[in-house]
Amino acid sequence: MVTITAEYLGDLHCRAIHQPSGAVIETDAPKDNQGRGEAFSPTDLCATSLLTCMATIMGIQARTLGYDLAGLKMEVRKEMAPTPPRRIASLAVFFHFPRPADEPTRERLRRAAETCPVHRSLHPDVAIQTTYHWPES
């Protein structure tokens, strides 16, 4: 079990502390929802969690496969639903791999990414599209 504590700082800002490490994350409401957009919004963190979880699980699989994942570049694009209730409508995830891989390695890394805990935890109404870019061998 991991404990995270948080405090509402006022003016739509929060500070969360990861108790095991002491790492701190601050959030702000986005500009389109009464905030100043001065930090990650809570839904930005959700998108970031998906992106980094997918990469982490791929990293675990890459170790097993002997594929060096260091240098992987990634991006997530979050779209909010245009009508209430306010929610994440879609997440487009992009991975740019640092080196070529054979098709069995690619498939195992794709499968690992798409079965990460965050991916499995998101509501099925959130559309997730993942694109994998591999360099030529």
C-alpha positions, 0 to 999 in steps of 0.5 A: 500500500502507498500513501499519498497526502494532499492539501488544498492550497486555495485558488484551485491549487493542490499539493500532493506528497508521495509519502514513501519518497517525499516527492511533491506534485502540485496541480492547478485547474486548467484555464478552460475550467476557471484555473490559471493553468500553472501546473498539471491539472488532475486530468493532465496527471491521469493522461501522464499516468497512462503514458508513463505506466505504459512506458514502465511496463514496456521497460519491464518487458524490454529487460526480459527481451534484451531490448534497450528502451533508453531514449524512448520518446513519448507523447500523450494528447488529451481531449476533454468531452465537449459536453457535460459532464466534464471528463476525459473523452480521448487519449492519443498516445505516441511512442517513438522508439530509439532503435529498430526491433523485430516483429515479435519484440514489437508485438510483445512491447505493444501488448505490455503497454496496452495491458498496463495497470492504468490502461486497465483502470480507465473507464471504457468510455475513454477512447485510447489510441496508441501509435508506435513509431519504429526506426528502420533497421 
